Structure formats: C-alpha cells, structure tokens
Amino acid sequence: MTRDVSVNECEWLHRNFKEGEIVFEYPLYISSYMNNKGIICSEKDSESPFFELPKDALKKVNPGDV
C-alpha cells in the first residue's frame, strides 16, 4: 500500500488499510466486480475474501522484492 485507505473512502472495505501493508492482487476475480479505478485484492495470496482497493493506493512489486 502506498497510502492509507479508510472505510470512509471505500465503505465496502471490512477495515482500514495502512500505508506499507502488503496485499495481493486476487487472480480469480469476477470481472463484474472490477472498475477502472480499482484492483481486486486479498490479504493472503490467492485466498478469499477479496475486495477492491483504489489503483492509486497500490504499487506492484515482485515477490522477491518484499
């Protein structure tokens, strides 16, 4: 996470996310959940539940980089 994302900003989230946290892009998302401003993520690699986070709050890194 490159910035904090709160439930006030994204009311569908189950909790606040803090800058520096690691989330995983969810590979099995259903396209109807996705919009052009967000990326479907999960807290554990390839595990649900999944949720949408704003693209501008995420930075893609390679597994060896973390």
C-alpha positions in Angstrom: 0.0 0.0 0.0 1.4 3.4 -1.0 -1.1 5.3 1.2 -3.8 4.8 3.8 -7.2 3.7 2.6 -10.1 4.0 5.1 -13.6 2.7 5.2 -14.7 6.3 5.0 -13.1 6.4 1.5 -14.1 2.9 0.5 -17.2 2.0 2.5 -17.2 -1.6 1.2 -14.0 -2.4 3.0 -14.1 -4.5 6.1 -11.3 -2.5 7.8 -8.8 0.4 7.2 -5.6 -0.4 5.3 -2.4 1.4 6.2 0.5 2.6 4.0 3.1 -0.1 3.9 0.8 -3.0 4.3 1.1 -5.9 1.8 -1.9 -7.1 -0.1 -2.2 -9.5 -3.1 -3.8 -9.0 -6.4 -6.7 -11.5 -6.5 -6.2 -13.7 -9.6 -9.6 -15.2 -9.7 -11.7 -12.1 -9.6 -15.1 -11.9 -11.4 -14.9 -9.1 -14.0 -18.2 -7.6 -12.9 -16.6 -6.6 -9.6 -13.9 -4.6 -11.3 -14.0 -1.0 -12.4 -11.3 1.2 -14.0 -10.4 2.9 -10.7 -9.7 -0.2 -8.6 -7.9 -3.6 -8.4 -9.3 -6.7 -6.8 -7.1 -7.7 -3.9 -6.9 -10.1 -0.9 -5.0 -10.2 2.3 -3.5 -13.6 1.5 -2.2 -14.8 -1.8 -5.0 -16.3 -3.9 -7.4 -16.6 -1.0 -10.7 -15.0 -0.5 -12.3 -12.9 0.8 -11.4 -10.4 -1.9 -12.1 -6.7 -2.1 -11.4 -3.7 -4.3 -8.7 -1.1 -3.5 -8.0 2.1 -5.4 -5.3 1.7 -8.0 -3.6 4.9 -6.8 -3.0 3.2 -3.4 -1.2 0.2 -4.8 2.3 -0.4 -6.1 3.1 -3.7 -7.8 6.2 -5.5 -6.6 7.8 -8.8 -7.4 7.7 -11.5 -4.7 11.4 -11.4 -4.2 11.3 -7.6 -3.6 9.4 -7.9 -0.3 
